[in-house]
Amino acid sequence: MICEDFENFAAALPPLVGLAGLDLGERTIGVAVSDRMRGVASPLETIRRRKFTLDAARLLEILAEREIGGLILGLPRNMDGSEGPRCQSTRAFARNLSRLTELPIGFWDERLSTVAAERALLEADTTRKRRAEVIDHVAAAYILQGALDRLRNL
């Protein structure tokens, strides 16, 4: 079920289940998960994109292993708030994924999440090679944490 409105997404969530956050890129999907109390987002892994069926299979495997109850997809809006081709691609991914799972799927504005993740990794003195390996799932954690903070204030 795709929820365009964040309040509808919050209402559709079952109690005491974690959420997963996704940072969709052209070549990778960053995945982060929360605890059952939905307090903290933790980076989990980066899925190398191949075909949608393979990517979705790995994602559904993670969701089942972690007993995830909802998905947050980062929506890459333009800086002026408009939606471009990357937003259309994210919405298409959500539509395709919604055919494979009953979990509620919501969107979160991801503007500057990768910049924030990069800054945090630089402050942690992470090597360039290591940053390249982890940036996507760290960005997913930023996206998910923003949504978790919003959920606490609803």
CNS distance restraints for C-alpha pairs under 8 A (distance, minus, plus):
assign (resid   1 and name CA) (resid  98 and name CA) 5.90 0.50 0.50
assign (resid   1 and name CA) (resid 102 and name CA) 5.96 0.50 0.50
assign (resid   1 and name CA) (resid 103 and name CA) 6.23 0.50 0.50
assign (resid   1 and name CA) (resid 104 and name CA) 4.77 0.50 0.50
assign (resid   1 and name CA) (resid 105 and name CA) 5.98 0.50 0.50
assign (resid   2 and name CA) (resid   9 and name CA) 7.96 0.50 0.50
assign (resid   2 and name CA) (resid  94 and name CA) 7.22 0.50 0.50
assign (resid   2 and name CA) (resid  95 and name CA) 7.40 0.50 0.50
assign (resid   2 and name CA) (resid  98 and name CA) 6.87 0.50 0.50
assign (resid   2 and name CA) (resid 104 and name CA) 5.90 0.50 0.50
assign (resid   2 and name CA) (resid 105 and name CA) 4.73 0.50 0.50
assign (resid   2 and name CA) (resid 106 and name CA) 6.17 0.50 0.50
assign (resid   3 and name CA) (resid   8 and name CA) 6.03 0.50 0.50
assign (resid   3 and name CA) (resid   9 and name CA) 5.21 0.50 0.50
assign (resid   3 and name CA) (resid 104 and name CA) 6.77 0.50 0.50
assign (resid   3 and name CA) (resid 105 and name CA) 5.90 0.50 0.50
assign (resid   3 and name CA) (resid 106 and name CA) 5.15 0.50 0.50
assign (resid   3 and name CA) (resid 107 and name CA) 7.66 0.50 0.50
assign (resid   4 and name CA) (resid   8 and name CA) 7.62 0.50 0.50
assign (resid   4 and name CA) (resid   9 and name CA) 7.65 0.50 0.50
assign (resid   4 and name CA) (resid 106 and name CA) 6.39 0.50 0.50
assign (resid   4 and name CA) (resid 107 and name CA) 6.89 0.50 0.50
assign (resid   5 and name CA) (resid   9 and name CA) 6.47 0.50 0.50
assign (resid   5 and name CA) (resid 106 and name CA) 7.55 0.50 0.50
assign (resid   6 and name CA) (resid  10 and name CA) 6.23 0.50 0.50
assign (resid   6 and name CA) (resid 106 and name CA) 6.51 0.50 0.50
assign (resid   6 and name CA) (resid 107 and name CA) 7.32 0.50 0.50
assign (resid   7 and name CA) (resid  11 and name CA) 6.24 0.50 0.50
assign (resid   7 and name CA) (resid 154 and name CA) 7.64 0.50 0.50
assign (resid   8 and name CA) (resid  12 and name CA) 6.21 0.50 0.50
assign (resid   9 and name CA) (resid  13 and name CA) 6.59 0.50 0.50
assign (resid   9 and name CA) (resid 104 and name CA) 6.41 0.50 0.50
assign (resid   9 and name CA) (resid 105 and name CA) 7.01 0.50 0.50
assign (resid   9 and name CA) (resid 106 and name CA) 5.80 0.50 0.50
assign (resid  10 and name CA) (resid 151 and name CA) 6.73 0.50 0.50
assign (resid  12 and name CA) (resid 104 and name CA) 6.41 0.50 0.50
assign (resid  13 and name CA) (resid  69 and name CA) 6.53 0.50 0.50
assign (resid  13 and name CA) (resid  70 and name CA) 6.43 0.50 0.50
assign (resid  13 and name CA) (resid 104 and name CA) 6.81 0.50 0.50
assign (resid  14 and name CA) (resid  69 and name CA) 6.53 0.50 0.50
assign (resid  16 and name CA) (resid  36 and name CA) 4.99 0.50 0.50
assign (resid  16 and name CA) (resid  37 and name CA) 5.87 0.50 0.50
assign (resid  16 and name CA) (resid  38 and name CA) 7.88 0.50 0.50
assign (resid  17 and name CA) (resid  35 and name CA) 7.52 0.50 0.50
assign (resid  17 and name CA) (resid  36 and name CA) 4.53 0.50 0.50
assign (resid  17 and name CA) (resid  37 and name CA) 7.12 0.50 0.50
assign (resid  17 and name CA) (resid  38 and name CA) 7.63 0.50 0.50
assign (resid  17 and name CA) (resid  67 and name CA) 6.82 0.50 0.50
assign (resid  17 and name CA) (resid  68 and name CA) 5.90 0.50 0.50
assign (resid  17 and name CA) (resid  69 and name CA) 5.20 0.50 0.50
assign (resid  18 and name CA) (resid  33 and name CA) 6.81 0.50 0.50
assign (resid  18 and name CA) (resid  34 and name CA) 5.07 0.50 0.50
assign (resid  18 and name CA) (resid  35 and name CA) 5.10 0.50 0.50
assign (resid  18 and name CA) (resid  36 and name CA) 4.27 0.50 0.50
assign (resid  18 and name CA) (resid  37 and name CA) 6.97 0.50 0.50
assign (resid  18 and name CA) (resid  38 and name CA) 5.95 0.50 0.50
assign (resid  18 and name CA) (resid  66 and name CA) 7.69 0.50 0.50
assign (resid  18 and name CA) (resid  67 and name CA) 6.94 0.50 0.50
assign (resid  18 and name CA) (resid  68 and name CA) 4.90 0.50 0.50
assign (resid  18 and name CA) (resid  69 and name CA) 5.79 0.50 0.50
assign (resid  18 and name CA) (resid  70 and name CA) 7.24 0.50 0.50
assign (resid  19 and name CA) (resid  33 and name CA) 5.69 0.50 0.50
assign (resid  19 and name CA) (resid  34 and name CA) 5.31 0.50 0.50
assign (resid  19 and name CA) (resid  35 and name CA) 7.52 0.50 0.50
assign (resid  19 and name CA) (resid  36 and name CA) 7.78 0.50 0.50
assign (resid  19 and name CA) (resid  38 and name CA) 7.07 0.50 0.50
assign (resid  19 and name CA) (resid  68 and name CA) 5.31 0.50 0.50
assign (resid  19 and name CA) (resid  69 and name CA) 5.74 0.50 0.50
assign (resid  19 and name CA) (resid  70 and name CA) 4.96 0.50 0.50
assign (resid  19 and name CA) (resid  71 and name CA) 5.75 0.50 0.50
assign (resid  19 and name CA) (resid  72 and name CA) 7.33 0.50 0.50
assign (resid  19 and name CA) (resid 144 and name CA) 7.89 0.50 0.50
assign (resid  20 and name CA) (resid  31 and name CA) 6.86 0.50 0.50
assign (resid  20 and name CA) (resid  32 and name CA) 5.57 0.50 0.50
assign (resid  20 and name CA) (resid  33 and name CA) 4.32 0.50 0.50
assign (resid  20 and name CA) (resid  34 and name CA) 6.39 0.50 0.50
assign (resid  20 and name CA) (resid  63 and name CA) 7.53 0.50 0.50
assign (resid  20 and name CA) (resid  68 and name CA) 6.54 0.50 0.50
assign (resid  20 and name CA) (resid  70 and name CA) 6.45 0.50 0.50
assign (resid  20 and name CA) (resid  71 and name CA) 4.94 0.50 0.50
assign (resid  20 and name CA) (resid  72 and name CA) 6.14 0.50 0.50
assign (resid  20 and name CA) (resid 144 and name CA) 7.00 0.50 0.50
assign (resid  21 and name CA) (resid  30 and name CA) 7.98 0.50 0.50
assign (resid  21 and name CA) (resid  31 and name CA) 5.80 0.50 0.50
assign (resid  21 and name CA) (resid  32 and name CA) 5.05 0.50 0.50
assign (resid  21 and name CA) (resid  33 and name CA) 6.15 0.50 0.50
assign (resid  21 and name CA) (resid  71 and name CA) 5.89 0.50 0.50
assign (resid  21 and name CA) (resid  72 and name CA) 4.65 0.50 0.50
assign (resid  21 and name CA) (resid  73 and name CA) 5.86 0.50 0.50
assign (resid  21 and name CA) (resid  74 and name CA) 7.39 0.50 0.50
assign (resid  21 and name CA) (resid 140 and name CA) 5.44 0.50 0.50
assign (resid  21 and name CA) (resid 141 and name CA) 6.54 0.50 0.50
assign (resid  21 and name CA) (resid 143 and name CA) 6.47 0.50 0.50
assign (resid  21 and name CA) (resid 144 and name CA) 4.78 0.50 0.50
assign (resid  22 and name CA) (resid  29 and name CA) 6.46 0.50 0.50
assign (resid  22 and name CA) (resid  30 and name CA) 5.49 0.50 0.50
assign (resid  22 and name CA) (resid  31 and name CA) 4.90 0.50 0.50
assign (resid  22 and name CA) (resid  32 and name CA) 6.56 0.50 0.50
assign (resid  22 and name CA) (resid  71 and name CA) 7.54 0.50 0.50
assign (resid  22 and name CA) (resid  72 and name CA) 6.22 0.50 0.50
assign (resid  22 and name CA) (resid  73 and name CA) 4.88 0.50 0.50
assign (resid  22 and name CA) (resid  74 and name CA) 6.10 0.50 0.50
assign (resid  22 and name CA) (resid 137 and name CA) 7.77 0.50 0.50
assign (resid  22 and name CA) (resid 140 and name CA) 5.14 0.50 0.50
assign (resid  22 and name CA) (resid 143 and name CA) 7.62 0.50 0.50
assign (resid  22 and name CA) (resid 144 and name CA) 7.70 0.50 0.50
assign (resid  23 and name CA) (resid  29 and name CA) 5.58 0.50 0.50
assign (resid  23 and name CA) (resid  30 and name CA) 4.78 0.50 0.50
assign (resid  23 and name CA) (resid  31 and name CA) 6.65 0.50 0.50
assign (resid  23 and name CA) (resid  73 and name CA) 6.44 0.50 0.50
assign (resid  23 and name CA) (resid  74 and name CA) 5.41 0.50 0.50
assign (resid  23 and name CA) (resid 136 and name CA) 6.41 0.50 0.50
assign (resid  23 and name CA) (resid 137 and name CA) 7.06 0.50 0.50
assign (resid  23 and name CA) (resid 139 and name CA) 6.49 0.50 0.50
assign (resid  23 and name CA) (resid 140 and name CA) 4.76 0.50 0.50
assign (resid  23 and name CA) (resid 143 and name CA) 7.49 0.50 0.50
assign (resid  24 and name CA) (resid  28 and name CA) 6.50 0.50 0.50
assign (resid  24 and name CA) (resid  29 and name CA) 4.66 0.50 0.50
assign (resid  24 and name CA) (resid  30 and name CA) 6.47 0.50 0.50
assign (resid  24 and name CA) (resid  73 and name CA) 7.48 0.50 0.50
assign (resid  24 and name CA) (resid  74 and name CA) 7.02 0.50 0.50
assign (resid  24 and name CA) (resid  90 and name CA) 6.96 0.50 0.50
assign (resid  25 and name CA) (resid  29 and name CA) 5.77 0.50 0.50
assign (resid  25 and name CA) (resid  30 and name CA) 7.89 0.50 0.50
assign (resid  26 and name CA) (resid  49 and name CA) 7.51 0.50 0.50
assign (resid  27 and name CA) (resid  48 and name CA) 6.14 0.50 0.50
assign (resid  27 and name CA) (resid  49 and name CA) 5.17 0.50 0.50
assign (resid  27 and name CA) (resid  50 and name CA) 7.84 0.50 0.50
assign (resid  28 and name CA) (resid  46 and name CA) 6.40 0.50 0.50
assign (resid  28 and name CA) (resid  47 and name CA) 5.51 0.50 0.50
assign (resid  28 and name CA) (resid  48 and name CA) 4.58 0.50 0.50
assign (resid  28 and name CA) (resid  49 and name CA) 5.03 0.50 0.50
assign (resid  28 and name CA) (resid 136 and name CA) 7.33 0.50 0.50
assign (resid  29 and name CA) (resid  46 and name CA) 5.55 0.50 0.50
assign (resid  29 and name CA) (resid  47 and name CA) 5.01 0.50 0.50
assign (resid  29 and name CA) (resid  48 and name CA) 6.56 0.50 0.50
assign (resid  29 and name CA) (resid  49 and name CA) 6.76 0.50 0.50
assign (resid  29 and name CA) (resid 136 and name CA) 6.79 0.50 0.50
assign (resid  29 and name CA) (resid 137 and name CA) 7.56 0.50 0.50
assign (resid  30 and name CA) (resid  44 and name CA) 7.89 0.50 0.50
assign (resid  30 and name CA) (resid  45 and name CA) 6.18 0.50 0.50
assign (resid  30 and name CA) (resid  46 and name CA) 4.47 0.50 0.50
assign (resid  30 and name CA) (resid  47 and name CA) 6.40 0.50 0.50
assign (resid  30 and name CA) (resid 135 and name CA) 7.93 0.50 0.50
assign (resid  30 and name CA) (resid 136 and name CA) 4.36 0.50 0.50
assign (resid  30 and name CA) (resid 137 and name CA) 3.86 0.50 0.50
assign (resid  30 and name CA) (resid 138 and name CA) 7.34 0.50 0.50
assign (resid  30 and name CA) (resid 139 and name CA) 7.08 0.50 0.50
assign (resid  30 and name CA) (resid 140 and name CA) 5.44 0.50 0.50
assign (resid  31 and name CA) (resid  43 and name CA) 6.40 0.50 0.50
assign (resid  31 and name CA) (resid  44 and name CA) 5.57 0.50 0.50
assign (resid  31 and name CA) (resid  45 and name CA) 5.35 0.50 0.50
assign (resid  31 and name CA) (resid  46 and name CA) 5.93 0.50 0.50
assign (resid  31 and name CA) (resid  47 and name CA) 7.55 0.50 0.50
assign (resid  31 and name CA) (resid 136 and name CA) 7.55 0.50 0.50
assign (resid  31 and name CA) (resid 137 and name CA) 4.99 0.50 0.50
assign (resid  31 and name CA) (resid 140 and name CA) 5.63 0.50 0.50
assign (resid  31 and name CA) (resid 141 and name CA) 7.44 0.50 0.50
assign (resid  32 and name CA) (resid  41 and name CA) 6.41 0.50 0.50
assign (resid  32 and name CA) (resid  42 and name CA) 5.40 0.50 0.50
assign (resid  32 and name CA) (resid  43 and name CA) 4.22 0.50 0.50
assign (resid  32 and name CA) (resid  44 and name CA) 4.84 0.50 0.50
assign (resid  32 and name CA) (resid  45 and name CA) 7.00 0.50 0.50
assign (resid  32 and name CA) (resid 137 and name CA) 5.88 0.50 0.50
assign (resid  32 and name CA) (resid 138 and name CA) 7.38 0.50 0.50
assign (resid  32 and name CA) (resid 140 and name CA) 5.37 0.50 0.50
assign (resid  32 and name CA) (resid 141 and name CA) 4.98 0.50 0.50
assign (resid  32 and name CA) (resid 144 and name CA) 7.01 0.50 0.50
assign (resid  33 and name CA) (resid  41 and name CA) 5.53 0.50 0.50
assign (resid  33 and name CA) (resid  42 and name CA) 5.44 0.50 0.50
assign (resid  33 and name CA) (resid  43 and name CA) 6.57 0.50 0.50
assign (resid  33 and name CA) (resid  44 and name CA) 6.58 0.50 0.50
assign (resid  33 and name CA) (resid 141 and name CA) 7.28 0.50 0.50
assign (resid  33 and name CA) (resid 144 and name CA) 7.56 0.50 0.50
assign (resid  34 and name CA) (resid  38 and name CA) 5.53 0.50 0.50
assign (resid  34 and name CA) (resid  39 and name CA) 6.89 0.50 0.50
assign (resid  34 and name CA) (resid  40 and name CA) 5.48 0.50 0.50
assign (resid  34 and name CA) (resid  41 and name CA) 4.39 0.50 0.50
assign (resid  34 and name CA) (resid  42 and name CA) 6.07 0.50 0.50
assign (resid  34 and name CA) (resid 144 and name CA) 7.74 0.50 0.50
assign (resid  35 and name CA) (resid  39 and name CA) 6.48 0.50 0.50
assign (resid  35 and name CA) (resid  40 and name CA) 6.23 0.50 0.50
assign (resid  35 and name CA) (resid  41 and name CA) 7.14 0.50 0.50
assign (resid  38 and name CA) (resid 148 and name CA) 6.11 0.50 0.50
assign (resid  39 and name CA) (resid 145 and name CA) 8.00 0.50 0.50
assign (resid  39 and name CA) (resid 148 and name CA) 6.50 0.50 0.50
assign (resid  39 and name CA) (resid 149 and name CA) 7.67 0.50 0.50
assign (resid  40 and name CA) (resid 145 and name CA) 6.52 0.50 0.50
assign (resid  40 and name CA) (resid 148 and name CA) 7.53 0.50 0.50
assign (resid  41 and name CA) (resid 141 and name CA) 5.30 0.50 0.50
assign (resid  41 and name CA) (resid 142 and name CA) 7.54 0.50 0.50
assign (resid  41 and name CA) (resid 144 and name CA) 6.00 0.50 0.50
assign (resid  41 and name CA) (resid 145 and name CA) 5.24 0.50 0.50
assign (resid  41 and name CA) (resid 148 and name CA) 7.79 0.50 0.50
assign (resid  42 and name CA) (resid 138 and name CA) 7.86 0.50 0.50
assign (resid  42 and name CA) (resid 141 and name CA) 5.65 0.50 0.50
assign (resid  43 and name CA) (resid 137 and name CA) 5.05 0.50 0.50
assign (resid  43 and name CA) (resid 138 and name CA) 5.19 0.50 0.50
assign (resid  43 and name CA) (resid 140 and name CA) 6.78 0.50 0.50
assign (resid  43 and name CA) (resid 141 and name CA) 5.19 0.50 0.50
assign (resid  44 and name CA) (resid 137 and name CA) 6.21 0.50 0.50
assign (resid  45 and name CA) (resid 134 and name CA) 7.65 0.50 0.50
assign (resid  45 and name CA) (resid 137 and name CA) 5.61 0.50 0.50
assign (resid  46 and name CA) (resid 133 and name CA) 7.96 0.50 0.50
assign (resid  46 and name CA) (resid 134 and name CA) 7.23 0.50 0.50
assign (resid  46 and name CA) (resid 136 and name CA) 6.28 0.50 0.50
assign (resid  46 and name CA) (resid 137 and name CA) 5.62 0.50 0.50
assign (resid  47 and name CA) (resid  55 and name CA) 7.14 0.50 0.50
assign (resid  47 and name CA) (resid  58 and name CA) 7.85 0.50 0.50
assign (resid  48 and name CA) (resid  55 and name CA) 7.79 0.50 0.50
assign (resid  49 and name CA) (resid  55 and name CA) 6.02 0.50 0.50
assign (resid  50 and name CA) (resid  54 and name CA) 6.69 0.50 0.50
assign (resid  50 and name CA) (resid  55 and name CA) 6.58 0.50 0.50
assign (resid  51 and name CA) (resid  55 and name CA) 6.11 0.50 0.50
assign (resid  52 and name CA) (resid  56 and name CA) 5.82 0.50 0.50
assign (resid  53 and name CA) (resid  57 and name CA) 6.02 0.50 0.50
assign (resid  54 and name CA) (resid  58 and name CA) 6.39 0.50 0.50
assign (resid  55 and name CA) (resid  59 and name CA) 6.21 0.50 0.50
assign (resid  56 and name CA) (resid  60 and name CA) 5.95 0.50 0.50
assign (resid  56 and name CA) (resid  97 and name CA) 6.91 0.50 0.50
assign (resid  57 and name CA) (resid  61 and name CA) 6.14 0.50 0.50
assign (resid  58 and name CA) (resid  62 and name CA) 6.36 0.50 0.50
assign (resid  59 and name CA) (resid  63 and name CA) 6.27 0.50 0.50
assign (resid  60 and name CA) (resid  64 and name CA) 6.13 0.50 0.50
assign (resid  61 and name CA) (resid  65 and name CA) 6.13 0.50 0.50
assign (resid  62 and name CA) (resid  66 and name CA) 6.07 0.50 0.50
assign (resid  63 and name CA) (resid  67 and name CA) 5.80 0.50 0.50
assign (resid  63 and name CA) (resid  68 and name CA) 4.99 0.50 0.50
assign (resid  63 and name CA) (resid  69 and name CA) 7.96 0.50 0.50
assign (resid  64 and name CA) (resid  68 and name CA) 6.55 0.50 0.50
assign (resid  69 and name CA) (resid 103 and name CA) 6.11 0.50 0.50
assign (resid  69 and name CA) (resid 104 and name CA) 7.47 0.50 0.50
assign (resid  70 and name CA) (resid 103 and name CA) 5.26 0.50 0.50
assign (resid  70 and name CA) (resid 104 and name CA) 5.03 0.50 0.50
assign (resid  70 and name CA) (resid 105 and name CA) 6.03 0.50 0.50
assign (resid  70 and name CA) (resid 106 and name CA) 7.89 0.50 0.50
assign (resid  71 and name CA) (resid 103 and name CA) 7.05 0.50 0.50
assign (resid  71 and name CA) (resid 104 and name CA) 6.32 0.50 0.50
assign (resid  71 and name CA) (resid 105 and name CA) 4.75 0.50 0.50
assign (resid  71 and name CA) (resid 106 and name CA) 6.17 0.50 0.50
assign (resid  72 and name CA) (resid 105 and name CA) 5.92 0.50 0.50
assign (resid  72 and name CA) (resid 106 and name CA) 4.86 0.50 0.50
assign (resid  72 and name CA) (resid 107 and name CA) 5.39 0.50 0.50
assign (resid  72 and name CA) (resid 108 and name CA) 6.51 0.50 0.50
assign (resid  72 and name CA) (resid 143 and name CA) 7.85 0.50 0.50
assign (resid  72 and name CA) (resid 144 and name CA) 6.54 0.50 0.50
assign (resid  72 and name CA) (resid 147 and name CA) 7.56 0.50 0.50
assign (resid  73 and name CA) (resid  90 and name CA) 7.57 0.50 0.50
assign (resid  73 and name CA) (resid  94 and name CA) 7.86 0.50 0.50
assign (resid  73 and name CA) (resid 105 and name CA) 7.31 0.50 0.50
assign (resid  73 and name CA) (resid 106 and name CA) 6.24 0.50 0.50
assign (resid  73 and name CA) (resid 107 and name CA) 4.86 0.50 0.50
assign (resid  73 and name CA) (resid 108 and name CA) 6.16 0.50 0.50
assign (resid  73 and name CA) (resid 143 and name CA) 7.92 0.50 0.50
assign (resid  74 and name CA) (resid  90 and name CA) 7.94 0.50 0.50
assign (resid  74 and name CA) (resid 107 and name CA) 5.83 0.50 0.50
assign (resid  74 and name CA) (resid 108 and name CA) 4.97 0.50 0.50
assign (resid  74 and name CA) (resid 109 and name CA) 5.87 0.50 0.50
assign (resid  74 and name CA) (resid 110 and name CA) 4.96 0.50 0.50
assign (resid  74 and name CA) (resid 140 and name CA) 7.48 0.50 0.50
assign (resid  74 and name CA) (resid 143 and name CA) 6.11 0.50 0.50
assign (resid  75 and name CA) (resid  87 and name CA) 5.80 0.50 0.50
assign (resid  75 and name CA) (resid  90 and name CA) 6.65 0.50 0.50
assign (resid  75 and name CA) (resid 107 and name CA) 5.85 0.50 0.50
assign (resid  75 and name CA) (resid 108 and name CA) 5.57 0.50 0.50
assign (resid  75 and name CA) (resid 109 and name CA) 4.95 0.50 0.50
assign (resid  75 and name CA) (resid 110 and name CA) 5.45 0.50 0.50
assign (resid  75 and name CA) (resid 111 and name CA) 7.84 0.50 0.50
assign (resid  76 and name CA) (resid  83 and name CA) 7.61 0.50 0.50
assign (resid  76 and name CA) (resid  86 and name CA) 6.32 0.50 0.50
assign (resid  76 and name CA) (resid  87 and name CA) 5.61 0.50 0.50
assign (resid  76 and name CA) (resid 109 and name CA) 6.37 0.50 0.50
assign (resid  76 and name CA) (resid 110 and name CA) 5.35 0.50 0.50
assign (resid  76 and name CA) (resid 111 and name CA) 5.94 0.50 0.50
assign (resid  77 and name CA) (resid  81 and name CA) 5.56 0.50 0.50
assign (resid  77 and name CA) (resid  82 and name CA) 5.84 0.50 0.50
assign (resid  77 and name CA) (resid  83 and name CA) 5.06 0.50 0.50
assign (resid  77 and name CA) (resid  84 and name CA) 6.81 0.50 0.50
assign (resid  77 and name CA) (resid  86 and name CA) 7.84 0.50 0.50
assign (resid  77 and name CA) (resid  87 and name CA) 6.37 0.50 0.50
assign (resid  77 and name CA) (resid 109 and name CA) 6.57 0.50 0.50
assign (resid  77 and name CA) (resid 110 and name CA) 7.11 0.50 0.50
assign (resid  77 and name CA) (resid 111 and name CA) 6.28 0.50 0.50
assign (resid  78 and name CA) (resid  82 and name CA) 5.36 0.50 0.50
assign (resid  78 and name CA) (resid  83 and name CA) 6.05 0.50 0.50
assign (resid  78 and name CA) (resid  84 and name CA) 6.77 0.50 0.50
assign (resid  78 and name CA) (resid 111 and name CA) 7.37 0.50 0.50
assign (resid  79 and name CA) (resid 111 and name CA) 6.97 0.50 0.50
assign (resid  83 and name CA) (resid  87 and name CA) 5.61 0.50 0.50
assign (resid  83 and name CA) (resid  88 and name CA) 7.46 0.50 0.50
assign (resid  84 and name CA) (resid  88 and name CA) 6.61 0.50 0.50
assign (resid  85 and name CA) (resid  89 and name CA) 6.22 0.50 0.50
assign (resid  86 and name CA) (resid  90 and name CA) 6.23 0.50 0.50
assign (resid  87 and name CA) (resid  91 and name CA) 6.15 0.50 0.50
assign (resid  88 and name CA) (resid  92 and name CA) 6.12 0.50 0.50
assign (resid  89 and name CA) (resid  93 and name CA) 6.22 0.50 0.50
assign (resid  90 and name CA) (resid  94 and name CA) 6.26 0.50 0.50
assign (resid  91 and name CA) (resid  95 and name CA) 6.21 0.50 0.50
assign (resid  92 and name CA) (resid  96 and name CA) 6.21 0.50 0.50
assign (resid  93 and name CA) (resid  97 and name CA) 6.04 0.50 0.50
assign (resid  94 and name CA) (resid  98 and name CA) 5.94 0.50 0.50
assign (resid  94 and name CA) (resid 105 and name CA) 7.17 0.50 0.50
assign (resid  95 and name CA) (resid  99 and name CA) 6.73 0.50 0.50
assign (resid  96 and name CA) (resid 100 and name CA) 7.26 0.50 0.50
assign (resid  97 and name CA) (resid 101 and name CA) 6.55 0.50 0.50
assign (resid  98 and name CA) (resid 102 and name CA) 6.56 0.50 0.50
assign (resid  98 and name CA) (resid 103 and name CA) 7.52 0.50 0.50
assign (resid  98 and name CA) (resid 105 and name CA) 7.53 0.50 0.50
assign (resid 108 and name CA) (resid 143 and name CA) 6.72 0.50 0.50
assign (resid 108 and name CA) (resid 146 and name CA) 7.86 0.50 0.50
assign (resid 108 and name CA) (resid 147 and name CA) 6.57 0.50 0.50
assign (resid 109 and name CA) (resid 143 and name CA) 7.70 0.50 0.50
assign (resid 110 and name CA) (resid 143 and name CA) 5.98 0.50 0.50
assign (resid 112 and name CA) (resid 116 and name CA) 6.20 0.50 0.50
assign (resid 113 and name CA) (resid 117 and name CA) 6.12 0.50 0.50
assign (resid 113 and name CA) (resid 139 and name CA) 5.51 0.50 0.50
assign (resid 113 and name CA) (resid 140 and name CA) 7.93 0.50 0.50
assign (resid 113 and name CA) (resid 142 and name CA) 6.05 0.50 0.50
assign (resid 113 and name CA) (resid 143 and name CA) 6.49 0.50 0.50
assign (resid 114 and name CA) (resid 118 and name CA) 6.00 0.50 0.50
assign (resid 114 and name CA) (resid 135 and name CA) 7.17 0.50 0.50
assign (resid 114 and name CA) (resid 136 and name CA) 7.47 0.50 0.50
assign (resid 114 and name CA) (resid 139 and name CA) 5.08 0.50 0.50
assign (resid 115 and name CA) (resid 119 and name CA) 6.15 0.50 0.50
assign (resid 116 and name CA) (resid 120 and name CA) 6.21 0.50 0.50
assign (resid 116 and name CA) (resid 139 and name CA) 7.57 0.50 0.50
assign (resid 116 and name CA) (resid 142 and name CA) 7.75 0.50 0.50
assign (resid 117 and name CA) (resid 121 and name CA) 6.21 0.50 0.50
assign (resid 117 and name CA) (resid 135 and name CA) 6.50 0.50 0.50
assign (resid 117 and name CA) (resid 138 and name CA) 5.86 0.50 0.50
assign (resid 117 and name CA) (resid 139 and name CA) 5.25 0.50 0.50
assign (resid 117 and name CA) (resid 142 and name CA) 7.01 0.50 0.50
assign (resid 118 and name CA) (resid 122 and name CA) 6.12 0.50 0.50
assign (resid 118 and name CA) (resid 131 and name CA) 7.41 0.50 0.50
assign (resid 118 and name CA) (resid 135 and name CA) 6.64 0.50 0.50
assign (resid 119 and name CA) (resid 123 and name CA) 6.16 0.50 0.50
assign (resid 120 and name CA) (resid 124 and name CA) 6.25 0.50 0.50
assign (resid 121 and name CA) (resid 125 and name CA) 6.42 0.50 0.50
assign (resid 121 and name CA) (resid 126 and name CA) 5.50 0.50 0.50
assign (resid 121 and name CA) (resid 131 and name CA) 6.60 0.50 0.50
assign (resid 122 and name CA) (resid 126 and name CA) 5.72 0.50 0.50
assign (resid 126 and name CA) (resid 130 and name CA) 6.27 0.50 0.50
assign (resid 126 and name CA) (resid 131 and name CA) 6.14 0.50 0.50
assign (resid 127 and name CA) (resid 131 and name CA) 6.09 0.50 0.50
assign (resid 128 and name CA) (resid 132 and name CA) 6.30 0.50 0.50
assign (resid 129 and name CA) (resid 133 and name CA) 6.52 0.50 0.50
assign (resid 130 and name CA) (resid 134 and name CA) 6.32 0.50 0.50
assign (resid 131 and name CA) (resid 135 and name CA) 5.45 0.50 0.50
assign (resid 134 and name CA) (resid 138 and name CA) 6.12 0.50 0.50
assign (resid 135 and name CA) (resid 139 and name CA) 6.00 0.50 0.50
assign (resid 136 and name CA) (resid 140 and name CA) 6.25 0.50 0.50
assign (resid 137 and name CA) (resid 141 and name CA) 6.26 0.50 0.50
assign (resid 138 and name CA) (resid 142 and name CA) 6.50 0.50 0.50
assign (resid 139 and name CA) (resid 143 and name CA) 6.34 0.50 0.50
assign (resid 140 and name CA) (resid 144 and name CA) 6.10 0.50 0.50
assign (resid 141 and name CA) (resid 145 and name CA) 5.88 0.50 0.50
assign (resid 142 and name CA) (resid 146 and name CA) 6.25 0.50 0.50
assign (resid 143 and name CA) (resid 147 and name CA) 6.57 0.50 0.50
assign (resid 144 and name CA) (resid 148 and name CA) 6.13 0.50 0.50
assign (resid 145 and name CA) (resid 149 and name CA) 6.08 0.50 0.50
assign (resid 146 and name CA) (resid 150 and name CA) 6.33 0.50 0.50
assign (resid 147 and name CA) (resid 151 and name CA) 6.16 0.50 0.50
assign (resid 148 and name CA) (resid 152 and name CA) 6.39 0.50 0.50
assign (resid 149 and name CA) (resid 153 and name CA) 6.73 0.50 0.50
assign (resid 150 and name CA) (resid 154 and name CA) 6.55 0.50 0.50
